[in-house]
Amino acid sequence: MTERAVQEILEQVARGQLAVRGAMSRLRHLPFEDLGFAKLDHHRRLRRGLPEVVLGESKSAEQIVDIGRRVNAAGYNLIVTRLVAEKARAIRRRLRKFVYRPEAELGCIVSEPTRTSGHGTVMVISAGTSDLRVAEEAAQCAELFGNRVERLYDVGVAGLHRLTANVEALKSAAVLIVVAGMEGALPSVVAGLLDKPVIGVPTSAGYGTALGGLTALFGMLNSCAGGVTVVNIDNGFGAAFAATLINRTGLNWADGA
């Protein structure tokens, strides 16, 4: 149930074109719809400005198909994260409009065209190519949430000149999502160069004592550059959500406001 759909129902009631009983019938799944195995939150779009996003990793293809059909019927976009190719193929056979984006392990149905909003551009930066899946999850979620997105990849601290060669591009962004594994140092470097919000995303990339991303997570949490915000390990979606809220409600940093 989108804001536009609710407004249309209320306007029809006000004009006498729709009976109250009919309006109640159409609103019966507000704020949520009980599917038995899940309670689909149709009200989230109205409360937070963004629809519910499905974590596909621990759900069956059948469950995602059922959720997808209900989301599609409600008229808003479906986004499924952490989705492997085999499961995506099974979903695609039953949801023909379902599109799989393997570089981000993300699937979607875009029923409602995305309207660009926000004060400026969200830039997604990755330290290395091993971080690209998480970086693309962040970038593509941010785009589906209505942001203008730019990408700057493979500019980690092992070759810092690759980052500093793009300082002007960094300055033009309103919010920066910085994705890094190993020791997780890149968000501190980026935050130390700029007066913009920086969201660090630790990834599970790295050998041995990288500890599946814990070392990067601890490094980012202990950043000596003030103001670095950190999401969970491999959580590109979470970073995109936070960046969207900042970009919509924060100062227009890109224009120097």
Sequence and secondary structure as in RCSB ss.txt:
>XXXX:A:sequence
MTERAVQEILEQVARGQLAVRGAMSRLRHLPFEDLGFAKLDHHRRLRRGLPEVVLGESKSAEQIVDIGRRVNAAG
YNLIVTRLVAEKARAIRRRLRKFVYRPEAELGCIVSEPTRTSGHGTVMVISAGTSDLRVAEEAAQCAELFGNRVE
RLYDVGVAGLHRLTANVEALKSAAVLIVVAGMEGALPSVVAGLLDKPVIGVPTSAGYGTALGGLTALFGMLNSCA
GGVTVVNIDNGFGAAFAATLINRTGLNWADGA
>XXXX:A:secstr
  HHHHHHHHHHHHTTSS HHHHHHHTTTSSEEE SS EEETTHHHHHSS   EE TTS HHHHHHHHHHHHHHT
S EEEES  HHHHHHHHHH TT EEETTTTEEEE  S     SSSEEEEEESSGGGHHHHHHHHHHHHHTT EEE
EE S  GGGTHHHHTTHHHHHH SEEEEEE TT  HHHHHHHH SS EEEEE S SSGGGGGGHHHHHHHHT SS
TTEEE  TT HHHHHHHHHHHHHHS  GGGT 
